[in-house]
Amino acid sequence: MDIETAQGLVASAPPSVSEMRQKLAEHHSAEPQRAMLADHAMLEVEVALERLAALGHRFWLSSAPMAAGSEFPKMIYRDTSSGVEEKVVENQAEQDEALHDGWRLTPSSLEEQVEPEPPPEPEPEPEPEPAPTVKV
């Protein structure tokens, strides 16, 4: 392979796996669980590509347009005597049934714990002025 061909291959190289991992992290930034799953999957892909390259098989990864995120599967939570219990629901019907049984969409540790303000103390009544004394 001559220099020009090699430079052409390098110039048109697809984005690195780390760049793709960053894009996935940004795409799923509002959903930490999905971001973590995507990061772990990309790590597995990166390791597999490195193993193949060590055997002399050079592959690269390219991406297609990202699909809109799916609402499910989703984590839901319930308080128990031993802490917070977690459960994965796969669809809306399963979520509705779980919510009816006391599960919540957010763990209690993330819900804002607002204590009610104590009622205002009544203002003390002014002491009555002593009656004027009349001298005769």
DAHU-V745068 format. One record per pair of residues at least 12 apart in sequence whose ideal C-beta (glycine too) atoms are under 7 Angstrom apart, sorted by the first residue. I is the first residue (numbers start at 1). J is the second residue. Records with the same first field share a line. If there is no record, write none. Layout:
I=J + J
This chain:
13=60
14=60 + 61 + 62
17=42 + 45 + 46 + 49 + 61
20=42 + 61 + 63
21=39 + 42
24=38 + 42
25=39
27=66
33=75
45=61
49=61
72=89 + 90 + 91
73=88 + 89 + 90
74=89 + 95
75=88
76=89 + 95 + 98 + 103 + 104 + 105
77=103 + 104 + 106 + 107
78=102 + 103 + 104
79=108
84=107 + 108 + 109
87=103
